[in-house]
Amino acid sequence: MEVGRSLWILIIIKLIVIFLILRLFFFKPELGKYKTDRDKADHVIENLTK
């Protein structure tokens, strides 16, 4: 029982680390520089239609 618990803790820690690394390097908060929702929407539409 103790081995299973430690393995689950290890899996959870690895998932947290993986998601943090993905967020830092791949999902940058690019929309944070826009103040209004209209500016954010315009930016998204412009990038989707390129």
CYANA upper distance limits for C-alpha pairs under 8 A (distance plus 0.5 A):
  1 MET  CA      5 ARG  CA      6.97
  2 GLU  CA      6 SER  CA      6.80
  3 VAL  CA      7 LEU  CA      6.63
  4 GLY  CA      8 TRP  CA      6.75
  5 ARG  CA      9 ILE  CA      6.79
  6 SER  CA     10 LEU  CA      6.67
  7 LEU  CA     11 ILE  CA      6.66
  8 TRP  CA     12 ILE  CA      6.67
  9 ILE  CA     13 ILE  CA      6.69
 10 LEU  CA     14 LYS  CA      6.67
 11 ILE  CA     15 LEU  CA      6.69
 12 ILE  CA     16 ILE  CA      6.73
 13 ILE  CA     17 VAL  CA      6.76
 14 LYS  CA     18 ILE  CA      6.58
 15 LEU  CA     19 PHE  CA      6.61
 16 ILE  CA     20 LEU  CA      6.63
 17 VAL  CA     21 ILE  CA      6.70
 18 ILE  CA     22 LEU  CA      6.67
 19 PHE  CA     23 ARG  CA      6.54
 20 LEU  CA     24 LEU  CA      6.68
 21 ILE  CA     25 PHE  CA      6.68
 22 LEU  CA     26 PHE  CA      5.92
 22 LEU  CA     27 PHE  CA      7.25
 23 ARG  CA     27 PHE  CA      5.28
 23 ARG  CA     28 LYS  CA      7.21
 24 LEU  CA     28 LYS  CA      6.83
 31 LEU  CA     40 LYS  CA      6.58
 34 TYR  CA     39 ASP  CA      6.43
 34 TYR  CA     40 LYS  CA      6.38
 35 LYS  CA     39 ASP  CA      7.45
 35 LYS  CA     40 LYS  CA      8.19
 36 THR  CA     40 LYS  CA      7.02
 37 ASP  CA     41 ALA  CA      6.56
 38 ARG  CA     42 ASP  CA      6.64
 39 ASP  CA     43 HIS  CA      6.72
 40 LYS  CA     44 VAL  CA      6.77
 41 ALA  CA     45 ILE  CA      6.62
 42 ASP  CA     46 GLU  CA      6.51
 43 HIS  CA     47 ASN  CA      6.77
 44 VAL  CA     48 LEU  CA      6.61
 45 ILE  CA     49 THR  CA      6.67
 46 GLU  CA     50 LYS  CA      7.01
